[in-house]
Amino acid sequence: MKIGKLIVAVLLLVTLWTPLHSEQADGITHRRIRVVIDPGQGGRDPGAIGIDGVHEADINLAIGRLVFLKALTDPLIEIILTRSDDRFIAPIQRALFANEIRADLFVSIHGNGFYNPQAHGIETLIHTTAGQESYLLAATIQRHLIGSLGARDRGVRRQFLFIRRAQMPAVLVEVGFVSNPVEGRLLQTFAHQSQIATAILAGIREFATTHSHLLGSATATR
């Protein structure tokens, strides 16, 4: 709890001074790529209830906060969270928020759950009709997660999702099964959460640098 409260305090403080622009070697000030990180569930929606009674929402939030903190000094990426504490936000409102602030990318973080406790692994989801941009973002993040964690690769999958409302490349990352005895306990540890956050950020960074032409006009015109 103390660590959680400390992270909340840091999040509040850094929003007061984190620059929205960065100066690169060419001397020109560039706006960073704006990425909305969405820690799934929250408030009255705890999400999946996992091993030892852990709430998926708490794991989602912990990982989302770490992505935010790890990107604070990143000259390329500006992270904005849909929530930084335990509150309920309707899924569609999360996507609409990303549209309102003209984000370049949308990444929703979730834990998986299943009645069979043997189910395990990591997968990244995109909406059923998502285009090439979302697929490439999902595939890049998925590759970094599997490469870093060595988990079972459940691949990139298409589902009917709320992220369809996002007007930018959008993915939903399922970081592991809270219902699995091994993954469920790993997901509760700071070290594992930090490793996941680092991998997600690395995937975002690679996509943003390799496929910058797919980010649309938002970055250039904001």
Secondary structure, DSSP 8 states (H G I E B T S, - for coil): -HHHHHHHHHHHHHHHH--SEEE-TTS-EEE-EEEEEEE--BTTB---B-GGG-BHHHHHHHHHHHHHHHTTT-SSEEEEES-SSS----HHHHHHHHHHTT-SEEEEEEEE--SSTT---EEEEEETT--HHHHHHHHHHHHHHHHHH---EEEEEEE--GGGG-SS-EEEEEEEETTSHHHHHHTTSHHHHHHHHHHHHHHHHHHHHHSGGGS-SHHHH-
